[in-house]
Amino acid sequence: MGLTEGMWCLAGGVGPVLGGVFASLATWRWCYQADRGEVYINLPISAFAGLLIVLFLDIRHEHTSFSDGIKAIDWFGIFTFLGFTLMLLLGLDFGGVLFPWDSAKVIALLVVGSVMIFAFIYTETKASYPLIPMALFRRRTNVAAFSLVFFHGFVFIAAEYYMPLYLQSVLEASPLRSGLLLLPFIVTGAILGVLAGVWIHRTGEFRGIMWFGTFLLALGFGLFISFDAYTTTAKAVGYLMIGGAGSGILFEAPLIAVQSQVDQQEVASATATLSFIRNIALSISTIVGGTIFQNSMSNRASVLRAAGLPQELLELLNGESAMANVMIPGTLSNPDWELAAKEAFAYAMRNMWILYTVLAFLSFVASLFIEAAHLGTDHVETVTGLRKEEPKVGT
């Protein structure tokens, strides 16, 4: 698992650098296409990875007909899940940017989206093959581990997604250099993730790893709050390494905690649920972070106006436009304008880091409720499928 995480982090480190190369030497559309899985980058790589899976992944399963498989899909769960996620994310994205927070559109999206959460939970209790088995939440350790994974996913993606905004707007880094400056966060996380896997494998202890990881995560993101218009590159890199260390440690330990608490027949669903929760956290985090950033930049408009910035610059640095114009501060010839613009970006980012620090601390609180467990040494292979799941134990 540690090696798998290392590969994941390595890919995450290459991505920002490639994005910087494309933005600097080609066009930003290459970055967008690569991130969204279009044909430029992701399609050939994903096709090759898919071919390797088909050729080498060995899974024992009972044959299931196509019609039985379609009937077994939790359609109501899918629709209610899409309903509450889309409505909540759109409500958060629109609020304070496209529409006022008290507008009927935003309120309706947030209220109906919240109600759909309960509809989703109800459908999961009735489904034969639910997306998220509610029985998993009956154990304290599972609830704590799922909470930790949610908070961790919510927090760590913010550094990879939003830290380049600070590096480019305040430190005047080019897109390529901002990708390189993000490498300490990712590489440190990859190394610590592998070491954490080795530690758990040799000692069987995973709670201490999670306590240490969540502490570093909260510490690193708490230090991000101090970033301002005068922060040096060395200071930023050092703090990124602390946050990256905490982030990397926490990818696999919660999964091991959950798998140690469930029966063999539940391991697959527990693992899928954990990944499901992490992906939800990633999606919500980028929307919430963007909303905070855009609203904070809008609130800073009066300060920028008082500094003497002309109206055309105020429009470029206001709300959602600011995220697409992070390079503007470094191009301003007026020192007062430059400082005011950098302080505005640092202010907007600081508000984001405050939220993420609180959530990182909550991940530490969640880790305290995870129970210790003995990790077995037997290799267990389960036959999966709709007809039966019979564990076969061997040494």
C-alpha positions, -999 to 999 in steps of 0.1 A, spaced: 0 0 0 29 24 8 44 17 -27 10 23 -43 7 56 -25 42 65 -36 33 60 -72 1 81 -67 21 109 -52 48 107 -79 21 111 -105 7 140 -85 41 156 -85 46 153 -123 11 168 -130 17 203 -117 51 205 -134 36 194 -168 8 219 -162 34 246 -157 52 235 -189 20 236 -210 9 269 -196 43 285 -201 53 270 -235 20 261 -251 -15 271 -239 -35 267 -207 -60 246 -226 -35 217 -225 -36 219 -187 -73 219 -187 -75 190 -211 -50 170 -191 -68 176 -159 -102 167 -173 -91 135 -190 -93 146 -226 -73 131 -254 -42 152 -252 -27 134 -221 -50 112 -201 -66 91 -228 -34 73 -240 -20 69 -205 -53 57 -191 -58 33 -221 -23 18 -214 -31 15 -177 -64 -2 -185 -46 -27 -208 -22 -36 -180 -52 -42 -156 -69 -65 -181 -37 -84 -187 -23 -88 -152 -51 -82 -125 -62 -115 -112 -97 -114 -95 -116 -145 -86 -153 -139 -91 -185 -158 -99 -199 -152 -133 -227 -127 -133 -250 -122 -163 -253 -87 -177 -290 -85 -168 -284 -95 -132 -256 -70 -130 -278 -42 -142 -306 -52 -118 -281 -52 -89 -270 -16 -95 -282 8 -68 -300 31 -92 -319 50 -65 -287 55 -46 -270 69 -77 -298 93 -85 -302 106 -49 -264 109 -46 -261 129 -78 -290 150 -67 -275 161 -33 -240 165 -46 -248 185 -76 -273 208 -58 -250 214 -28 -219 220 -50 -238 244 -74 -253 262 -44 -219 267 -29 -204 277 -62 -231 302 -71 -234 318 -36 -218 352 -34 -204 350 -69 -231 346 -95 -260 352 -71 -263 366 -36 -263 341 -8 -299 351 1 -312 346 -35 -339 321 -41 -317 301 -65 -289 296 -40 -313 289 -10 -333 264 -31 -302 245 -42 -288 243 -7 -320 233 10 -331 207 -15 -296 194 -17 -295 189 21 -329 171 20 -316 148 -7 -288 137 17 -315 121 39 -331 106 8 -298 90 -1 -293 76 33 -328 61 33 -323 45 -1 -290 30 11 -308 13 40 -332 -4 16 -309 -13 -13 -298 -49 -18 -264 -38 -31 -260 -2 -18 -233 22 -29 -225 28 8 -236 0 32 -250 17 62 -239 -13 84 -203 -1 82 -212 29 103 -223 8 133 -186 5 144 -169 34 161 -136 29 144 -152 29 110 -170 62 116 -138 77 130 -117 65 100 -143 76 75 -144 110 91 -106 112 91 -105 103 54 -131 130 46 -112 157 65 -79 146 51 -92 145 15 -108 179 20 -76 194 33 -47 179 12 -62 187 -22 -63 224 -13 -26 226 -12 -22 210 -47 -51 229 -61 -48 264 -46 -12 268 -34 -1 276 -70 -24 306 -68 -4 320 -39 30 311 -55 21 328 -87 3 359 -74 25 367 -43 58 351 -50 56 359 -87 65 323 -97 58 313 -133 34 284 -139 64 261 -144 82 273 -113 50 271 -92 48 235 -102 84 229 -91 78 247 -58 49 224 -51 72 193 -54 84 195 -18 48 190 -6 42 160 -29 76 144 -27 77 146 11 43 131 12 53 102 -11 84 94 10 66 96 43 37 75 29 61 47 19 78 48 53 45 48 70 36 16 51 68 0 61 63 9 97 28 -5 98 39 -37 80 67 -43 106 49 -32 138 12 -37 131 7 -3 147 -14 22 128 -30 45 154 3 63 163 9 69 126 -24 86 122 -19 107 153 14 119 140 1 124 105 -29 145 115 -7 166 139 17 174 110 -13 181 87 -28 206 111 6 221 119 15 225 82 -18 241 72 -18 262 103 15 276 92 1 284 58 -21 310 76 10 331 82 17 335 45 15 372 35 29 396 9 64 394 24 68 356 28 100 342 13 102 312 -10 123 293 15 97 297 42 69 286 18 89 255 8 96 246 44 60 248 55 49 229 24 72 200 34 55 199 69 20 198 54 31 173 28 45 150 54 13 149 73 -7 145 41 13 116 28 12 96 60 -26 96 61 -35 79 28 -33 42 38 -34 40 76 -72 48 78 -79 21 52 -59 -5 73 -79 6 104 -112 0 86 -102 -33 71 -90 -45 105 -125 -40 119 -147 -57 93 -153 -93 82 -136 -105 51 -168 -104 31 -171 -66 40 -135 -56 31 -144 -48 -6 -174 -26 3 -155 -9 32 -126 -1 9 -149 12 -18 -168 33 8 -136 48 20 -125 58 -15 -160 71 -22 -159 94 8 -124 106 -1 -135 115 -37 -165 133 -23 -143 153 0 -120 163 -30 -150 175 -50 -165 196 -22 -131 210 -11 -123 226 -45 -158 242 -46 -157 255 -10 -121 268 -14 -130 286 -46 -161 301 -30 -140 314 -1 -113 328 -24 -138 345 -47 -158 361 -19 -127 372 -1 -113 389 -33 -147 406 -37 -145 419 -1 -111 433 -8 -123 455 -37 -127 486 -15 -91 482 -2 -78 479 -38 -98 509 -49 -84 530 -20 -49 520 -31 -56 537 -64 -60 508 -87 -80 517 -119 -114 502 -126 -101 478 -153 -77 463 -128 -104 461 -101 -126 441 -124 -97 417 -132 -90 412 -95 -126 409 -84 -144 376 -75 -141 348 -99 -120 369 -123 -91 370 -98 -84 333 -101 -76 337 -138 -54 367 -133 -29 356 -106 0 369 -126 -12 405 -126 5 417 -93 39 410 -107 33 430 -138 22 462 -120 48 490 -123 33 510 -94 48 496 -61 17 506 -41 -6 488 -65 16 458 -66 17 455 -28 -21 460 -25 -28 433 -51 -4 409 -34 -20 416 0 -54 410 -15 -44 375 -28 -27 367 5 -58 377 24 -81 356 3 -58 326 6 -54 331 44 -92 328 48 -90 295 30 -62 281 51 -81 290 83 -109 267 72 -85 239 61 -66 241 94 -98 236 114 -107 206 93 -71 192 97 -75 196 135 -108 177 133 -90 149 115 -67 147 146 -98 145 168 -113 117 147 -80 97 149 -84 96 187 -115 75 184 -99 48 162 -94 15 182 -63 -6 181 -66 -40 163 -44 -70 156 -34 -73 120 -34 -109 108 -7 -125 87 -29 -149 67 -35 -142 31 -72 -143 24 -87 -145 -11 -124 -139 -15 -145 -151 -44 -167 -121 -53 -199 -118 -72 -237 -117 -67 -241 -154 -60 -216 -160 -32 -186 -147 -13 -166 -175 2 -134 -166 19 -105 -190 13 -77 -188 38 -41 -198 30 -7 -192 43 
